[in-house]
């Protein structure tokens, strides 16, 4: 086998162009052309940024599930806490879980849009509020335990 050739059935990158009239940008990943050959969209994202954005989305989903499960477990297991405080704390954890799930989607969407446009990523703004919410829900549960 000569240098630069592949065994039969193996595709190498970049693939050979269909015709000499095509230029190299037609085989670049992320480039979309219309029937006339004009570029209609390009994706300039770094794959590492896109994968990091997906991992962040999944981390927010895990956080959402953990908060929701905590709220449900608090109510279902019924620790020795006054019922009103128990329900309030459980409801706060469930609401925080829903907010974290919404943050997962909105954050992923905005980061994806900004990276496709070549802009920087906006800082996280909801983190301190979720932290404060978890603290308030935990203190509510502790107050209920002391009053019981």
N, C-alpha and C positions, 0 to 999 in steps of 0.2 A: 504494500500500500504506500503510495507516495505521500509526501508531506502535505498537510492541508486538506486531505480527503478523509472522509468518515466511512466506517463500514456501512454496508447496506442497511437501511432502516433506521439509522441514527440521524437525528436532526441536530445540526449545529447552529449556533447563534453567531452572527446574524444569518438568517436564511438568505438564500440567493434571491435576488430580485426577479419578479415575474417578467419584467421587460427592462431593457436598458433605459427606457424613458422615465422609469420611476426613479425618484431620488431616495436617499437613505432614510429620510424622516418617515417614510411610509412603513418602515419596519421597527421603528422605535416604540417601545411600550408606552401606552398612554396617549399616543397621537391618533386622532380620529379624523379621517378624511371623507369628504363627500364624493359623489360619483365623478365629479370633474377633477378630483385630485387635490382640491384646496383643503387646507387644514381647517377644521371646524371646531376642534377642541383639543387642548393639550393638558395633561396632568403632570405638573412639575413637582409633585410631592416626592419627598424622600421616603422610600418604603419604611425606613425605621420610624419615621414620624407617624405614618399611618398605622403601623403595628402598635406603637406606643399608645396611640389614641384608642385603639380597640382594647388594649389591656386596661387602660384607665376606665373605659366604659364598663368592662367586666368587673373591675374592682368596685365601682359604684353600684352595680347590680348586686354583688355579694353583700355590700353594706346595706343596701335596701332590704334584701332578704333577711339579713341578721337582725335589723331593727324591727321588721315586721314580725319575725318569729319570736323575738324577745317580748314584744307587746302581747302576742297571742299566748305565749307561755306564762307570762305573769298572770293573766286572767284565768287561764285554764288550770294552772297548778294551785291557784288560790292560797298563797302563803298567808300566815297569820297577820293580815293587814286589814284595816277597816275597808269595807267593800267600796265605798265612794272613792277613796284615795287609790285603791287598787285599779278600779276602772279608769280613773283619770290618768294614772301613770301608763297603763296598758294602751289607752287611746293615744296618748302622746307618742309612744314608741311606734305605733302603727302609722300615725300621721307622718312622723319623721321618716319612716321607711318609704312611704309614698313619695315624699319630697326628694329623698335620695334617688329613687327610681326615676323621677322626672329630671333630676339633675344629670343622671347618667345619659339620658337621651338628648337633652338640650346641650349639655357640655360636649358630647360627641359630635352633634350636628354642627355647632359653632366652630369647634376646632377643625372639623373636616372642611367646612366652608372656608375658613381663614387660611388653612394650609394650601388648599387648592388655588386660592387667589394670591398666594405668596406673602400673606400678611403674618405678623406674629400672633401668638396665641394669647388670648386674654387671661388675666389671672383668675383664680378661683375666688368667687365672692360668697358662696353659700356655706363654705366650710365652717366659719366661726358661728354661724347661726345654727347649723346642725349640732355642733359641739355644745352650744348653750342649751339647745333643746334636750339633748341627752342628759345634761347636768340637771336641768329642771325636772325632767321625768324621773330621774333617779332620786332627787331630793324629795319629790312628791311621794314616791314609794317609801322612803325612809320616814317621812313625817307620818304617813299612814301607819307604819309599823310601830312608831313610838306612841301614837294615840290609841292603838288597839289594845 
